[in-house]
Amino acid sequence: MPAIKKVSDSSVTMRQLVMPNDTNPHNTIFGGTVMSWIDMAAAMVAERHSNKNVVTVHVDDITFLSPIRVGDHVCVKAQVNYVGKTSILIGVKVIAENPQSGDSRHTTSAYLTFVALNDVGRPTEVPGLEVITEEEKRRFSEGALRVEQQKEKAVKKAKAKS
Ligand SMILES: CC(C)(COP(=O)(O)OP(=O)(O)OC[C@H]1O[C@@H](n2cnc3c(N)ncnc32)[C@H](O)[C@@H]1OP(=O)(O)O)[C@@H](O)C(=O)NCCC(=O)NCCS
């Protein structure tokens, strides 16, 4: 396994055509369907980066910015933003396209943390991340901050429980 990998080594773009089965009673997409596509694309990125089995350990707030309709093409773009010792923070952007008009719009963003597991199901080290572009560097620093904030939240929750 390489000690360090580039963001582009594991990025994933997944496309889906929205079918009637994917929608709610208002004919817009069911949020759970979008969430499962986000989780799937992000999991593939985490697996490609670590070359291990991975599990989702945390999903940040998800906001749906605009509705997605039957017949839209949905593009789920996922890439590694930040890596810890055994965890990988993935950023996902969901874009919906109307194939008739060619218009596209950003509908959702999400951040998911995965942990790579060894053969006995325990967290195992992942390769480092080489950030090259300005965008990748910005996402890396924001990711570090996000992970720090998540850790603080977890400590507060644990204190509140005890
Ligand atoms: C993921 C799991 C193996 C981690 O076990 P653990 O004993 O907490 O492991 P550790 O404390 O060593 O933490 C491992 C990494 O996860 C990170 N982590 C743990 N809990 C986290 C949380 N709530 N949010 C973000 N990161 C978290 C730690 O910061 C650490 O990252 P690092 O090594 O990069 O610093 C365990 O929590 C688990 O099995 N969870 C269930 C996963 C699952 O079933 N997901 C749904 C289906 S895929």
The ligand as a Gaussian input file, in Angstrom:
#p B3LYP/6-31G(d) Opt

LIG

0 1
 C      -15.738000       2.674000      13.312000
 C      -15.388000       1.900000      14.555000
 C      -14.705000       0.579000      14.182000
 C      -14.375000       2.782000      15.333000
 O      -14.066000       2.116000      16.509000
 P      -13.394000       2.909000      17.727000
 O      -13.119000       1.920000      18.795000
 O      -14.185000       4.136000      18.033000
 O      -12.016000       3.318000      17.119000
 P      -11.055000       4.494000      17.528000
 O      -11.466000       5.177000      18.792000
 O       -9.681000       3.925000      17.422000
 O      -11.261000       5.566000      16.345000
 C      -10.876000       5.239000      15.032000
 C      -10.980000       6.484000      14.181000
 O      -12.343000       6.839000      14.062000
 C      -12.536000       8.193000      14.404000
 N      -13.861000       8.320000      15.009000
 C      -14.379000       7.564000      16.004000
 N      -15.621000       8.002000      16.293000
 C      -15.873000       9.043000      15.473000
 C      -16.982000       9.919000      15.289000
 N      -18.080000       9.819000      16.020000
 N      -16.886000      10.878000      14.349000
 C      -15.778000      11.008000      13.595000
 N      -14.685000      10.202000      13.710000
 C      -14.746000       9.249000      14.650000
 C      -11.426000       8.486000      15.411000
 O      -11.150000       9.888000      15.473000
 C      -10.278000       7.719000      14.794000
 O       -9.734000       8.445000      13.706000
 P       -8.113000       8.563000      13.481000
 O       -7.525000       7.185000      13.665000
 O       -7.993000       9.012000      12.061000
 O       -7.607000       9.549000      14.462000
 C      -16.632000       1.600000      15.459000
 O      -17.115000       2.826000      15.982000
 C      -17.732000       0.922000      14.662000
 O      -17.653000      -0.245000      14.332000
 N      -18.822000       1.656000      14.367000
 C      -19.934000       1.124000      13.579000
 C      -19.720000       1.395000      12.101000
 C      -20.909000       0.989000      11.293000
 O      -21.481000      -0.058000      11.529000
 N      -21.300000       1.856000      10.346000
 C      -22.535000       1.731000       9.622000
 C      -22.518000       0.762000       8.515000
 S      -21.177000       0.908000       7.418000

